[in-house]
């Protein structure tokens, strides 16, 4: 939000479109290389790290001023959010396809189980960080 309401609007709209686009691209271009999936996962993790840094610096994120850099930073955050969602959804879909190739009957079960487990762990970590640490005191 510190960049502008328009930036937030573009991020929300484009990330909502990016996830299904990434899944659709995975169905069109099935590239089942473990190396490529690993590279995409690393890139999406780097993007997520930048998003986290910008979020933690929220009142004054990088390049926040009234000049040319403000516009570039706004477009950069929109690009990074959209790219993160597209690449992560593509990689997640390809991981699911690869797992199901090796173990058809139980593959989908384990993919779903690990997804739910990861969501639960992430929610627990977020809950603890927000409620029991000083990371987010500026929000009050």
Buried (B, 14 or more C-beta within 10 A) or exposed (E): EBBEEEBBEBBEEBBEEBBEBBBEBBEEEEEEEEEEBEEBBEBBEEBBEBBEEBEEEEEEBEBBEEEEEBBEBBEBBBBBBBBBBBBBBBBBBBBBBBBBEEEEEEBEEEBEEEEEEEEEEEEEEEEEEEEEEEEEEEEE
